[in-house]
Amino acid sequence: MIKVRPASIADETELARIDLATWTPAVSPAPAPPAGTPFFDEQTRPENVLVAETATAAVAGYAKLGQSIPLPSHQHVLELTGIAVDPTLQRAGAGRSLVMAAIEEAGRRQARKLSLRVLGPNTGARRLYESCGFTVEGVLRGEFLLDGDLVDDILMAYFYHPKQNV
């Protein structure tokens, strides 16, 4: 059983560990965070992070929400800026629980749209997002050069008006 709750500063060590354990160029175009990098900073604050816990209260993963464009005309859009699940706890429902909790939290914050970006080859994540109601809005072809390969960046969104989720 997976429970999702707001993050606290006490989660920092476990979230940083999960960040390091899950980073690969298959899931992130950004360089791996150096060991010892704090999880929380000015861009990632505890109030914008959701934490998944197992029945034994072990931290299973996290989802980060953010505002990608700081303009008043864009306040209705939130972005799922990061999601990770401990590799030893994957395929147990934590990812789905985090995505659904992020959708709920963004709606609670009055979002009309929740967007995300996912690398083209990350088909498992893409299937998860689609099964949670996200649709593809666009593809940035060859957006990243990772391990010598051009990789597409897939733009996806969840709309809070069902007519827009086509």
Secondary structure, DSSP 4 states (H G I P E B T S, - for coil): --EEEE--GGGHHHHHHHHHHH--TTT-SSPPPPTT--S-SSSS-GGGEEEEE-TT--EEEEEEEE-SS-SGGGTTEEEEEEEEE-GGGTTSSHHHHHHHHHHHHHHHTT-SEEEEEEETT-HHHHHHHHHTT-EEEEEEEEEEEETTEEEEEEEEEEESSGGG--
